[in-house]
């Protein structure tokens, strides 16, 4: 099942959904096991170690030092992994508002980790981006 590649369709069809809970980014040495009792939403290996994104209470319970308290916004449109410009458009708009974002693209959806205290603002910006894209006439 292929995802959407058309930028206008992606922007018009994205439905930002704020996920419950507070997330943090943690790091572990490459050879350390994932702590019991945690269920990271993302694990990524780098030369310096592994990055985990997990719920703040799980990190705290496992004794992990978390950074960047954030909320997860899921863009509920099946975006193709090869789609061009979708994340760039979103990151540019959030940057214009002075907001950092850590995007994660998974097979079906893109997920944005935004500062916890600005999550509502991020969702409003994304919803505003989708409205004009949805009402633009088709090219031609």
RAHU-V756972 format. One record per residue. N is the residue number from 1. PHI is phi as a letter, one per 30 degrees, with the letter a starting at -180 (999 if undefined). NEAR is the number of other ideal C-beta (glycine too) atoms within 10 Angstrom. Layout:
# RAHU-V756972
((N	PHI	NEAR) (N	PHI	NEAR))
This chain:
# RAHU-V756972
((1	999	5) (2	d	8) (3	c	17) (4	d	17) (5	c	15) (6	d	13) (7	e	16) (8	d	14) (9	d	16) (10	d	26) (11	d	23) (12	d	18) (13	c	17) (14	d	25) (15	b	11) (16	d	21) (17	b	14) (18	d	16) (19	d	13) (20	d	7) (21	j	14) (22	c	15) (23	c	25) (24	b	22) (25	c	20) (26	b	22) (27	b	17) (28	b	16) (29	e	8) (30	e	11) (31	c	7) (32	d	10) (33	d	6) (34	d	14) (35	e	17) (36	e	7) (37	i	8) (38	c	16) (39	b	9) (40	e	18) (41	d	16) (42	a	16) (43	b	12) (44	b	13) (45	c	9) (46	b	9) (47	e	5) (48	d	9) (49	l	15) (50	c	17) (51	c	16) (52	b	24) (53	c	22) (54	b	25) (55	d	19) (56	e	17) (57	d	13) (58	d	20) (59	d	23) (60	d	13) (61	d	14) (62	c	17) (63	i	7) (64	c	19) (65	d	10) (66	c	22) (67	b	11) (68	h	15) (69	e	14) (70	b	25) (71	c	21) (72	c	22) (73	c	23) (74	c	18) (75	c	24) (76	d	13) (77	b	21) (78	d	15) (79	d	23) (80	d	15) (81	d	12) (82	c	8) (83	e	18) (84	c	11) (85	j	13) (86	d	23) (87	d	18) (88	d	11) (89	d	14) (90	d	24) (91	d	16) (92	d	10) (93	d	17) (94	d	21) (95	d	11) (96	d	9) (97	c	11) (98	i	8) (99	c	17) (100	d	13) (101	b	18) (102	c	18) (103	d	17) (104	b	16) (105	c	16) (106	c	12) (107	d	10) (108	c	13) (109	b	16) (110	c	23) (111	b	19) (112	c	25) (113	c	25) (114	c	27) (115	e	16) (116	e	15) (117	d	10) (118	b	19) (119	d	21) (120	d	11) (121	d	15) (122	d	24) (123	d	17) (124	d	13) (125	d	18) (126	d	22) (127	d	12) (128	d	11) (129	d	18) (130	d	18) (131	d	11) (132	d	10) (133	d	17) (134	d	13) (135	c	8) (136	d	11) (137	d	5) (138	d	5) (139	d	5) (140	k	3))
